[in-house]
């Protein structure tokens, strides 16, 4: 059993443009690559429509690799899609270990898309400050609840403002000093856990599942600031 190990959250700068600007947040485009060259990518969405976005020297590329709960470490930067859980906790739906530390830091609504169908939820991007993988140590009402979790994470993050006693929003949107938040996240055994690993433009190929962050442009096509790609059959799911 790993004991809870609390460490101070560390501030990070974003390596890629994935974080987006506060006044021009990226749109999330999920689908399959239909066409790609050095200047643009066309993505066929789940609903059958196709959109095209420009690529450039600042576009970042990543692929996803499967991870296990025991591979999550304190100080990892993560993005966790969740729904409300009992006793002021969250229940993880997806966990991503993110190499771009500081990317979209905060806690805010997120329409994740398991199986292609969008579902309401919340995402918390922050630094893991505690990992506990002993379900028996939790306060549970019965054994069946204990069996529903493989572990619990504590995640610290910077947000924009305090709402109902909780730090919410993107840190980049804060007026004045960002607030600090702490999320307690229960992780069921069925939760997909992946690491986003930096990749090359040549890794983006027709037919791969992709999640693109696209910044709208005043005129014409949007610009893709990042592409997160399928690798070896492991698909991005956030």
C-alpha positions as CSV (number, residue, x, y, z in Angstrom):
1,X,0.0,0.0,0.0
2,X,1.2,3.5,-0.8
3,X,0.5,6.0,1.9
4,X,-0.8,9.4,1.0
5,X,2.2,11.6,0.2
6,X,1.4,15.3,0.2
7,X,3.7,17.6,-1.7
8,X,3.4,21.2,-2.6
9,X,1.9,22.0,-6.0
10,X,4.4,23.3,-8.5
11,X,3.7,26.0,-11.0
12,X,4.4,25.2,-14.6
13,X,4.6,27.0,-18.0
14,X,3.0,25.5,-21.1
15,X,5.4,24.0,-23.6
16,X,2.9,24.0,-26.4
17,X,-0.1,26.2,-27.4
18,X,-2.5,23.6,-26.0
19,X,-3.5,25.9,-23.2
20,X,-5.0,28.4,-25.5
21,X,-5.4,32.1,-24.9
22,X,-8.0,33.3,-22.3
23,X,-9.7,35.4,-24.9
24,X,-9.7,32.8,-27.6
25,X,-10.1,29.3,-26.1
26,X,-9.7,26.3,-28.4
27,X,-12.6,24.3,-29.6
28,X,-12.4,20.5,-29.1
29,X,-12.8,18.5,-32.3
30,X,-13.1,14.8,-32.0
31,X,-13.0,12.4,-35.0
32,X,-10.8,10.6,-37.5
33,X,-8.2,12.0,-39.8
34,X,-9.5,12.1,-43.3
35,X,-6.6,14.0,-44.9
36,X,-3.4,15.6,-43.7
37,X,-0.4,17.4,-45.2
38,X,2.2,19.8,-44.0
39,X,-0.3,22.8,-44.0
40,X,-3.7,21.4,-42.9
41,X,-5.7,18.5,-41.5
42,X,-9.2,17.4,-42.3
43,X,-11.1,15.6,-39.5
44,X,-14.3,13.6,-40.0
45,X,-16.4,14.0,-36.8
46,X,-18.5,11.2,-35.3
47,X,-21.6,12.8,-36.8
48,X,-20.2,12.5,-40.3
49,X,-19.3,16.1,-40.9
50,X,-15.8,17.2,-41.8
51,X,-13.8,20.2,-40.7
52,X,-10.4,21.4,-41.8
53,X,-7.9,23.2,-39.7
54,X,-4.5,24.8,-40.5
55,X,-1.3,23.4,-39.2
56,X,1.8,25.4,-38.4
57,X,5.3,25.3,-36.8
58,X,3.7,25.8,-33.4
59,X,1.2,22.9,-33.7
60,X,2.0,20.2,-31.1
61,X,1.5,16.5,-31.6
62,X,1.0,13.8,-29.0
63,X,0.0,10.1,-28.9
64,X,-1.7,8.2,-26.1
65,X,-0.3,5.2,-24.3
66,X,-2.1,3.0,-21.8
67,X,-1.2,3.4,-18.2
68,X,-2.3,1.7,-14.9
69,X,-3.3,3.4,-11.7
70,X,-0.1,2.3,-10.0
71,X,1.9,4.2,-12.6
72,X,0.5,7.6,-11.5
73,X,3.0,9.4,-9.3
74,X,2.9,12.4,-7.1
75,X,3.9,15.5,-9.0
76,X,2.5,14.1,-12.3
77,X,0.4,16.7,-14.2
78,X,-3.0,15.2,-15.0
79,X,-6.3,16.0,-16.6
80,X,-9.2,14.1,-15.0
81,X,-12.7,14.1,-16.4
82,X,-15.1,13.3,-13.6
83,X,-18.7,13.4,-12.3
84,X,-19.7,14.3,-8.7
85,X,-19.2,11.5,-6.2
86,X,-20.2,11.0,-2.5
87,X,-18.9,13.1,0.4
88,X,-17.7,16.0,-1.7
89,X,-15.4,13.7,-3.9
90,X,-15.3,13.2,-7.6
91,X,-15.5,10.0,-9.6
92,X,-13.0,9.7,-12.4
93,X,-14.3,8.9,-15.9
94,X,-11.0,9.4,-17.7
95,X,-7.4,10.2,-16.6
96,X,-4.8,11.7,-18.8
97,X,-1.1,12.2,-17.7
98,X,-0.2,15.3,-19.6
99,X,3.4,16.3,-20.6
100,X,2.4,19.9,-21.2
101,X,2.5,20.9,-17.5
102,X,0.2,23.8,-16.8
103,X,-2.1,23.1,-19.8
104,X,-5.6,24.5,-19.1
105,X,-5.0,24.4,-15.4
106,X,-8.2,24.6,-13.3
107,X,-11.5,22.9,-12.7
108,X,-14.4,23.5,-15.1
109,X,-17.2,21.9,-17.1
110,X,-16.2,19.4,-19.8
111,X,-18.3,17.6,-22.4
112,X,-16.3,14.3,-22.6
113,X,-17.3,11.8,-25.3
114,X,-17.1,8.2,-24.2
115,X,-18.0,6.0,-27.2
116,X,-18.7,9.1,-29.3
117,X,-21.7,10.2,-27.2
118,X,-21.1,13.5,-25.4
119,X,-21.8,13.5,-21.7
120,X,-21.8,16.3,-19.1
121,X,-18.9,16.2,-16.6
122,X,-16.1,18.2,-15.2
123,X,-12.4,18.3,-15.9
124,X,-9.7,19.1,-13.4
125,X,-6.2,19.8,-14.7
126,X,-3.6,20.0,-12.0
127,X,-0.7,18.4,-10.1
128,X,-1.1,15.1,-8.2
129,X,-0.3,15.8,-4.6
130,X,-1.4,12.4,-3.1
131,X,-1.9,8.9,-4.3
132,X,-3.6,6.2,-2.3
133,X,-4.1,2.7,-3.7
134,X,-5.6,0.9,-0.7
135,X,-9.4,0.9,-1.1
136,X,-9.8,-0.6,2.4
137,X,-8.5,2.6,3.9
138,X,-11.4,4.6,2.6
139,X,-14.5,5.5,4.5
140,X,-17.1,3.3,2.8
141,X,-20.6,2.3,3.8
142,X,-20.3,-1.3,2.6
143,X,-17.9,-3.7,0.9
144,X,-19.4,-3.4,-2.5
145,X,-18.5,0.3,-2.6
146,X,-14.9,-0.4,-1.6
147,X,-14.6,-2.9,-4.4
148,X,-15.7,-0.1,-6.9
149,X,-12.5,1.8,-6.5
150,X,-8.9,0.9,-7.2
151,X,-7.5,4.1,-5.6
152,X,-7.9,7.8,-4.8
153,X,-6.0,10.8,-6.0
154,X,-5.5,14.3,-4.5
155,X,-5.0,16.9,-7.1
156,X,-4.0,20.5,-6.5
157,X,-4.7,23.2,-9.1
158,X,-5.0,26.9,-9.7
159,X,-8.4,28.3,-10.7
160,X,-10.0,31.6,-11.5
161,X,-12.4,32.3,-8.6
162,X,-14.2,30.9,-5.6
163,X,-17.8,29.7,-6.2
164,X,-19.8,28.2,-3.4
165,X,-16.6,27.7,-1.4
166,X,-14.7,26.0,-4.2
167,X,-12.0,27.1,-6.6
168,X,-13.4,26.9,-10.2
169,X,-12.5,28.0,-13.7
170,X,-9.3,28.3,-15.7
171,X,-6.3,29.9,-13.9
172,X,-5.6,32.0,-16.9
173,X,-9.0,33.8,-16.5
174,X,-8.4,34.9,-13.0
175,X,-8.8,38.6,-12.3
176,X,-6.0,39.3,-9.8
177,X,-4.6,36.3,-7.9
178,X,-5.7,32.8,-9.0
179,X,-7.4,30.7,-6.3
180,X,-6.0,27.3,-5.1
181,X,-8.1,24.2,-5.2
182,X,-7.8,20.6,-4.0
183,X,-9.8,17.8,-5.6
184,X,-10.3,14.3,-4.1
185,X,-10.9,11.8,-6.9
186,X,-12.0,8.2,-6.6
187,X,-10.8,6.0,-9.5
188,X,-13.0,3.0,-10.5
189,X,-11.3,0.0,-12.0
190,X,-12.9,0.7,-15.4
191,X,-11.5,4.2,-15.7
192,X,-9.4,4.6,-18.8
193,X,-5.9,5.9,-17.9
194,X,-3.5,7.1,-20.6
195,X,-0.4,9.2,-20.9
196,X,-0.1,11.7,-23.6
197,X,3.4,11.4,-25.1
198,X,5.0,14.0,-27.4
199,X,4.9,12.8,-31.0
200,X,6.1,13.9,-34.5
201,X,3.9,15.4,-37.3
202,X,4.7,12.2,-39.3
203,X,2.8,10.2,-36.6
204,X,-0.4,11.8,-37.8
205,X,-1.9,9.5,-40.5
206,X,-5.2,9.1,-42.3
207,X,-7.6,6.8,-40.4
208,X,-6.3,7.5,-36.9
209,X,-8.6,8.7,-34.2
210,X,-7.7,12.3,-33.2
211,X,-8.7,15.0,-30.7
212,X,-7.7,18.4,-32.0
213,X,-7.7,21.7,-30.1
214,X,-8.6,24.3,-32.8
215,X,-8.5,28.1,-32.3
216,X,-11.0,29.9,-34.4
217,X,-9.6,32.5,-36.8
218,X,-11.2,35.9,-37.7
219,X,-11.2,34.8,-41.4
220,X,-11.2,31.3,-42.9
221,X,-10.3,28.0,-41.3
222,X,-9.3,27.6,-37.7
223,X,-5.8,26.8,-36.6
224,X,-4.9,23.5,-34.8
225,X,-2.8,24.1,-31.8
226,X,-2.5,20.5,-30.9
227,X,-3.4,17.0,-32.2
228,X,-3.7,14.1,-29.8
229,X,-3.5,10.8,-31.8
230,X,-4.4,7.1,-31.5
231,X,-1.4,4.8,-31.1
232,X,-1.3,1.0,-31.4
233,X,-5.1,0.9,-31.1
234,X,-5.2,3.0,-27.9
235,X,-7.5,5.9,-28.7
236,X,-7.8,9.3,-27.0
237,X,-11.1,9.4,-25.1
238,X,-11.4,12.8,-23.4
